[in-house]
Amino acid sequence: MESPAGTAELEHAPERDERGRHKPAERWLVRLTWAVDALGALVPVGVLCAVARQPQPWLTAVLACLSWLAVGTTKNRYTRDELSDGDGAMPVVRDWLTMLGVLAVICVGARLEVDLEVCVLALLPCLGLSVARRKLVHRYLLAMRRRAQALRRVLVVGEAGAVDVVLAELAHRTDHEYVVVGSCLVGEEATDSALPVPARLASEGETPEGARDGETVLRCAAELDADLVFVAPGRQLSATRVRRLAWALHDGGRKLAILPGLLDVSQHRVRLAKAAGLTVMHIDPAARRGLPVLLKQATDRLGALLLLVLLAPVFLAVAAAIRLTTAGPVFYWQIRIGRDLMPFRMWKFRTMVVAADRMRAALETANENDGAMFKIRRDPRVTRVGRLLRRFSLDELPQLFNVLAGHMSLVGPRPPLPEEVERYDGTEIRRLSVKPGLTGLWQVSGRSDLSWDETVALDLSYVDNWSYGRDIDVLVRTVRAVVDGRGAY
C-alpha cells in the first residue's frame, strides 16, 4: 500500500480549523491519556489502602497520582510525538519503577507510614492500565493515518536524489504520520517526483554560506502550509548550511527534522554523543550474546515444551483428521536452511497429497510470488483438511519439536528451502544470521499476501533490530494473526 508520501494524498490532506492550522486530532487523546493515568493511580491506591486500613489512604493516593503524572510529564509521555511513536511496554515499566522511587522519597519526607507491599500491589493496576492505554492509542492513531487523518504536512529539503529516496521510503508504508506536500531542492537537478517544488536553493558556493536558505525554505513552508521540514544533508547541503537553516526555521516557528540517511534502525540501537562540537550518532549492533539472548533461548525451550504439553489434544485431533481423510503419513518433513546456512529437517503436519514435491515442477508457471518463495493461492496439491490446517496455521505446530531441538526459535525469519537460498543475493542471505522462527514479522504482517521485497524487508528488520521485548510483541500478535487467517494458504 502506498503511504501519505504520494501526490494523490494531497487530496486527502489533514483537516484544518478556521485559522488554517491542523485540527488538533490528538489533543483529546493527550487529555484522555492524562486522565487514564491519573485515575489509574488515584482510584486503586485509594481504595486498596482504605480496605487495608492504611493511614491517610486518599493522601497516599493523591501523592501516587501526582508522582505518576510528574514522571510521565518529565519523560514527555503526554506529547504528540510520544503518542505517535509509543507502542512498547518497557518505557512504561521503567516509568513505573521510577515512580515507585519518587513516591518512596515523598512518603519518607512527609513521614507517611504506608505498607510497602500494599502500595506496590495497589499500583499494579496503574501499570497494566497504562500499558494497555499506550497500545490502544497507538493503534487508533495508525488507523487514523490510514484514513489520511492526524497527519503532519512535510516539506523536504535536499538534493534531488536524496529527496527521491525519502519519498520512496515513505511510500512503502502507511503507518507513519507524514504527508509530503512539496520539496525545496538544492541545485538544478531534476527530480522524479511530481510533488510541487515552489523554490530551489542555490548550489554550494553560489551563495555565501547559504545566506538566503532560511528565507527561501520558510517561504516554501508557508506557501505549502507545512508543519515540519525534513532536511536531507548532502554534498551541496553542508553542516554549516544546515545549522544556519535550523536557526532560521526555529526563529520562524517551524519544526525541523534531520534525515541521517539510515534505513530501518530501531531507536534502542541509536545513541547520541558529542565530540569537539560534532553530534556523533552511534549505531549499536543487534544483541547476539548476553542476558537477552540467554533469556530468548530459555523462552524458546521452555515455551516449546509447555506448548507441546498443552496442545497435545490438538496434535491428536489433527493427526486423526489427516489419517481418516487422506492416504499417507500424518507428518511431513522438508530440508530447510537454518542459521549460518546449516540445513535441518523441519517437521509439519501433512497438508498436501503424498506426491506433492514431484508435482511442483509442473506448477512453477503458476507461482504467484514475485521472489524466491513458491506460493499458489489455490494450490491443487493441498487436501481439503490441509486447507483448514493452513487457514489456522495448525500445520506448523510440529515445528515446536524443532524449537525444542534448537534448530529453530519461537520467533524469527521464515525458514527457507535450499533452492530458495541458492537464489539469494548478499542482502537476502543476511536473513540467515539468526535462527528461523515458528512465527515472525512475516507471519503477523500478512504472510503470503506480502511481496518478496516486503518479506525480505521484514526479516532484515527483525535481524537488525532484534530485542526480547519485540519477540514477546510478535508472539502476542501471532494469536490475532492465526485467528484472522489473512494470507494463509
C-alpha positions in Angstrom: 0.0 0.0 0.0 1.2 3.5 -0.7 1.6 5.9 2.1 0.8 9.6 2.6 4.0 10.5 0.8 2.4 10.3 -2.6 0.9 13.1 -4.7 -2.5 11.6 -4.5 -2.6 12.1 -0.8 -2.7 15.8 -1.3 -6.4 15.4 -2.0 -6.7 13.9 1.5 -4.7 16.4 3.4 -5.3 16.7 7.1 -8.3 18.8 8.2 -7.7 22.5 9.1 -9.5 24.8 11.5 -10.8 28.2 10.8 -7.3 29.7 11.3 -5.7 27.4 8.8 -4.0 25.1 11.2 -4.4 21.4 11.8 -7.4 20.5 13.8 -5.8 19.1 16.9 -6.9 15.4 16.3 -4.5 14.3 19.1 -5.5 16.9 21.7 -8.3 14.9 23.1 -6.1 11.8 23.1 -3.5 13.7 25.2 -6.2 14.7 27.7 -7.6 11.1 27.7 -4.1 9.8 28.3 -3.6 12.1 31.2 -7.0 11.3 32.7 -6.4 7.5 32.4 -3.0 7.7 34.1 -4.4 9.9 36.8 -7.4 7.7 37.6 -5.3 4.6 37.2 -3.1 5.7 40.0 -5.6 7.5 42.2 -8.5 5.1 42.4 -6.8 1.7 43.0 -4.3 3.2 45.5 -7.1 5.0 47.5 -9.4 2.0 47.5 -6.9 -0.6 48.4 -5.2 1.5 51.0 -8.6 2.2 52.6 -9.5 -1.5 52.6 -6.1 -2.4 54.1 -6.7 0.3 56.7 -3.6 2.2 55.8 -3.2 5.7 57.4 -4.5 8.6 55.3 -5.3 6.4 52.2 -6.5 9.2 50.0 -3.5 11.4 50.7 -1.3 8.4 49.7 -3.5 8.1 46.5 -3.1 11.7 45.6 0.7 11.6 46.1 0.8 8.4 44.0 -1.2 10.1 41.3 0.9 13.3 41.3 4.1 11.2 41.2 2.9 9.2 38.3 1.9 12.2 36.3 5.1 14.0 37.2 7.3 11.1 35.9 5.2 10.9 32.7 5.5 14.7 32.1 9.2 14.6 32.8 9.6 11.8 30.2 7.4 13.6 27.7 4.8 10.8 27.7 2.0 13.3 27.0 3.4 14.8 23.9 2.2 14.2 20.3 5.4 12.6 19.3 5.3 10.1 22.2 1.7 9.2 21.4 2.7 8.6 17.8 5.7 6.5 18.5 4.8 4.8 21.7 3.8 1.1 21.5 6.1 -0.9 23.6 5.6 -1.8 27.3 9.2 -1.3 28.5 9.1 2.5 28.7 6.0 2.3 30.9 7.7 -0.3 33.2 10.7 2.0 33.6 8.5 4.9 34.3 6.6 2.9 36.9 9.8 1.8 38.7 10.9 5.5 38.7 7.6 6.5 40.2 7.9 3.9 43.0 11.2 5.5 43.9 9.8 9.0 43.8 6.8 8.0 45.9 9.0 6.3 48.4 11.1 9.5 48.8 7.9 11.6 49.2 6.4 9.3 51.8 9.6 9.3 53.8 9.8 13.1 53.6 6.2 13.6 54.6 6.6 10.9 57.3 3.7 9.0 55.9 3.6 5.4 57.0 2.5 3.1 54.2 2.9 -0.7 54.0 5.2 -1.3 51.0 3.5 -4.5 49.8 0.1 -2.8 49.9 1.4 0.2 48.0 3.1 -1.8 45.3 0.1 -4.1 44.9 -2.2 -1.0 44.6 0.0 0.5 41.9 0.0 -2.6 39.7 -3.4 -1.7 38.0 -1.8 1.7 37.1 1.0 -0.2 35.3 -1.3 -2.5 33.4 -3.8 0.2 32.5 -1.0 2.5 31.2 0.4 -0.3 29.0 -3.0 -1.1 27.6 -3.8 2.6 27.0 -0.4 3.1 25.3 -1.1 0.3 22.8 -4.7 1.2 22.1 -3.8 4.9 21.5 -1.0 3.9 19.2 -3.3 1.6 17.2 -6.0 4.2 17.0 -3.5 6.7 15.6 -2.4 4.1 13.0 -6.0 3.6 11.9 -6.4 7.4 11.6 -3.3 7.7 9.5 -4.5 5.1 7.1 -7.6 7.2 6.7 -5.4 10.2 5.9 -6.1 11.8 9.3 -3.9 13.1 12.1 -1.1 13.6 9.6 1.7 16.1 9.6 2.4 18.1 6.4 6.1 17.9 5.5 8.4 19.9 3.3 11.5 18.0 2.2 14.8 20.0 1.6 17.8 18.4 -0.1 19.3 17.4 -3.4 17.0 15.8 -5.9 18.4 12.3 -5.5 18.1 12.4 -1.7 14.6 13.8 -1.9 13.6 11.0 -4.2 14.9 8.4 -1.8 13.0 9.9 1.1 9.8 9.9 -0.9 10.3 6.3 -2.0 10.9 5.1 1.6 7.9 6.9 2.9 5.7 5.4 0.1 6.4 1.9 1.3 4.3 2.2 4.5 1.1 3.8 5.7 1.7 3.6 9.4 3.6 6.9 9.7 2.2 10.4 10.3 3.9 12.2 7.4 2.4 13.5 4.2 4.9 15.2 2.0 3.3 18.2 0.4 6.4 19.5 -1.6 10.1 19.8 -1.8 12.7 22.6 -1.8 15.6 21.3 -4.0 19.2 22.2 -3.8 20.7 22.9 -7.3 19.1 22.5 -10.7 19.0 18.7 -10.9 15.5 17.3 -11.9 13.5 15.1 -9.6 11.4 12.0 -10.3 8.6 13.2 -8.0 5.5 15.0 -9.2 5.2 17.0 -6.0 5.4 20.8 -6.0 8.8 22.5 -6.0 8.0 26.1 -5.1 11.6 27.2 -5.0 15.2 25.9 -5.2 18.2 26.6 -3.1 21.5 27.6 -4.7 24.2 25.0 -5.1 27.0 25.0 -2.6 29.3 28.0 -3.2 26.9 30.0 -5.3 25.6 31.9 -2.2 27.9 32.7 0.7 27.2 30.2 3.4 23.6 29.7 2.2 22.6 33.2 3.4 19.1 33.1 1.8 18.4 29.4 2.5 16.3 30.1 5.6 14.2 32.8 3.9 13.5 30.6 0.9 12.6 27.5 2.9 10.3 29.5 5.2 8.6 30.9 2.2 8.0 27.4 0.7 6.8 26.1 4.1 4.3 29.0 4.4 3.1 28.5 0.8 2.5 24.8 1.3 1.4 25.2 4.9 3.9 22.6 6.1 4.1 21.8 9.8 7.5 20.2 9.6 10.7 20.5 7.5 12.7 17.4 6.7 16.3 18.2 5.8 18.5 15.6 4.0 22.1 16.8 4.2 24.3 16.1 1.3 27.3 17.2 -0.8 25.7 20.6 -1.6 24.0 21.0 1.8 26.9 21.1 4.3 26.7 21.1 8.0 27.2 24.9 8.1 24.2 25.5 5.8 22.1 23.1 7.8 23.0 24.9 11.0 22.0 28.3 9.6 18.9 26.8 8.1 18.0 25.4 11.6 18.4 28.8 13.1 16.1 30.4 10.5 13.4 27.7 10.8 13.3 27.8 14.6 13.2 31.6 14.6 10.4 31.4 12.1 8.4 29.0 14.2 8.8 25.9 12.0 9.9 22.5 13.3 13.0 20.8 11.8 13.9 17.1 11.5 17.3 15.9 10.0 17.3 12.7 7.9 20.7 11.0 8.6 20.3 8.5 5.7 19.8 5.4 7.9 17.3 2.8 6.9 15.3 0.6 9.4 17.3 1.3 12.6 15.3 1.0 15.8 15.6 3.7 18.4 17.0 1.4 21.0 20.1 0.9 18.8 20.9 4.7 18.5 23.0 6.7 20.9 23.9 10.3 20.5 27.2 11.7 21.7 29.2 15.0 21.4 32.8 15.2 20.1 34.5 18.6 19.5 31.2 20.2 18.6 30.1 17.3 16.4 27.0 15.3 17.0 28.0 11.7 16.8 25.3 9.0 16.2 26.4 5.6 17.5 24.5 2.6 16.0 24.7 -0.4 18.3 24.6 -3.9 16.8 21.7 -6.2 17.4 22.2 -8.3 20.5 23.8 -11.6 19.7 25.1 -12.6 23.2 24.4 -11.7 26.8 21.4 -11.9 29.1 18.7 -11.1 26.4 20.0 -13.9 24.2 20.1 -16.4 27.1 16.5 -15.2 28.0 15.4 -15.9 24.4 16.9 -19.4 24.4 15.3 -20.2 27.7 11.9 -18.9 26.5 12.3 -21.0 23.3 12.9 -24.2 25.1 10.5 -23.8 28.0 7.8 -22.3 25.8 8.1 -25.1 23.2 7.9 -27.7 25.9 4.9 -26.1 27.6 3.0 -25.7 24.3 3.7 -29.3 23.4 2.1 -30.4 26.6 -0.9 -28.0 26.4 -1.5 -28.7 22.7 -1.3 -32.5 23.0 -5.1 -32.9 22.4 -4.8 -30.7 19.4 -2.0 -32.8 18.0 -4.1 -35.9 18.4 -7.2 -34.3 16.8 -5.2 -33.1 13.8 -3.4 -36.4 13.4 -6.7 -38.2 13.4 -8.3 -35.9 10.9 -5.4 -36.4 8.4 -5.3 -40.1 8.9 -9.1 -40.5 8.4 -9.4 -38.3 5.3 -6.3 -38.9 3.2 -3.9 -41.7 2.4 -0.4 -41.3 3.6 1.6 -40.3 6.7 0.4 -37.7 9.3 3.7 -35.8 9.4 5.8 -34.4 6.6 9.4 -33.2 6.7 11.5 -31.0 4.5 15.1 -29.9 4.5 15.2 -26.2 5.4 18.2 -23.9 5.9 18.8 -22.5 9.3 21.2 -20.1 11.0 24.6 -19.8 9.3 23.4 -21.9 6.3 23.0 -25.0 8.4 20.4 -27.4 7.0 17.9 -29.2 9.2 14.9 -31.4 8.9 11.7 -29.3 9.6 8.5 -31.1 10.6 4.9 -30.2 9.7 1.5 -31.8 9.6 1.0 -33.1 6.1 -1.4 -30.8 4.2 -0.8 -32.0 0.6 -1.1 -35.2 -1.4 1.8 -37.6 -1.0 3.4 -36.9 -4.3 3.3 -33.1 -3.9 7.0 -32.5 -4.2 7.2 -34.2 -7.6 4.3 -32.1 -8.9 5.9 -28.8 -8.1 7.9 -28.5 -11.4 4.7 -28.6 -13.4 3.2 -25.8 -11.3 6.2 -23.4 -11.5 4.5 -21.2 -14.1 1.5 -20.8 -11.7 3.7 -19.4 -8.9 2.0 -16.2 -7.5 5.1 -15.0 -5.5 7.4 -12.4 -7.1 10.6 -13.7 -5.5 12.3 -16.8 -4.2 9.2 -18.3 -2.5 6.8 -20.6 -4.2 3.1 -19.8 -3.4 -0.2 -20.5 -5.1 -3.4 -19.3 -3.6 -5.4 -22.3 -4.7 -2.7 -24.9 -4.8 -4.2 -28.1 -6.3 -1.9 -30.3 -4.2 -3.4 -29.2 -0.9 -6.0 -31.5 0.6 -9.4 -30.4 2.0 -8.2 -30.9 5.6 -4.9 -29.3 4.6 -6.7 -26.1 3.7 -8.3 -25.9 7.1 -5.0 -26.6 8.8 -3.2 -23.9 6.9 -6.1 -21.4 7.5 -5.3 -21.5 11.2 -1.6 -22.4 10.9 -2.1 -25.7 12.7 0.2 -27.5 10.2 3.1 -25.6 11.7 2.7 -27.0 15.2 5.2 -29.9 14.8 7.9 -27.3 14.4 7.7 -27.0 18.2 9.9 -30.1 18.2 12.4 -28.2 16.0 12.4 -25.4 18.6 12.9 -27.8 21.4 15.8 -29.4 19.5 17.4 -26.0 18.9 17.1 -25.8 15.1 14.5 -23.0 15.3 13.3 -20.3 17.6 9.7 -19.4 18.6 10.2 -16.0 16.8 12.5 -15.4 13.7 12.6 -15.2 9.9 10.8 -17.8 7.8 12.9 -20.9 7.3 13.8 -21.1 3.5 14.2 -24.1 1.2 17.7 -24.9 -0.2 16.6 -24.0 -3.7 15.4 -20.6 -2.4 18.7 -19.9 -0.7 20.6 -20.6 -4.0 18.8 -17.5 -5.5 19.6 -15.2 -2.5 21.8 -12.2 -3.0 24.1 -10.7 -0.5 21.3 -8.8 1.2 18.8 -11.6 1.4 21.4 -14.1 2.8 21.6 -11.9 6.0 18.2 -13.3 6.9 20.1 -16.5 7.9 22.3 -14.9 10.5 19.7 -15.8 13.2 17.6 -18.9 13.8 14.5 -19.2 11.7 11.2 -18.9 13.7 8.0 -20.7 14.1 6.4 -17.3 13.8 7.8 -13.8 13.0 7.1 -10.4 11.4 6.2 -12.1 8.1 3.5 -14.2 9.8 1.9 -11.4 11.7 2.1 -8.8 8.8 0.2 -10.6 6.0 2.1 -13.8 5.3 1.7 -15.0 1.7 -0.1 -11.7 0.7 3.2 -9.9 1.1 5.6 -9.4 -1.9 9.0 -10.9 -1.8 10.6 -7.5 -1.2 8.3 -6.8 1.8 9.1 -10.3 3.2 12.8 -9.6 3.0 12.4 -6.1 4.5 10.5 -7.5 7.5 13.0 -10.3 8.1 16.0 -7.9 7.8 14.3 -5.5 10.2 13.9 -8.4 12.7 17.6 -9.5 12.3 19.0 -6.0 12.6 16.7 -4.7 15.4 16.0 -7.8 17.5 15.1 -7.4 21.1 13.4 -9.7 23.7 10.5 -7.3 24.0 10.0 -7.4 20.3 9.8 -11.2 20.4 7.1 -11.0 23.1 5.1 -8.5 21.0 5.3 -10.8 17.9 4.1 -13.8 19.9 1.1 -11.8 21.2 0.3 -10.6 17.6 0.6 -14.2 16.3 -2.5 -15.2 18.2 -4.5 -12.5 16.4 -2.9 -13.4 13.0 -3.8 -17.1 13.5 -7.4 -16.3 14.3 -7.7 -13.8 11.4 -6.1 -16.3 8.9 -5.3 -13.5 6.4 -2.6 -14.5 3.9 -2.6 -18.2 5.0 -2.8 -20.6 2.0 
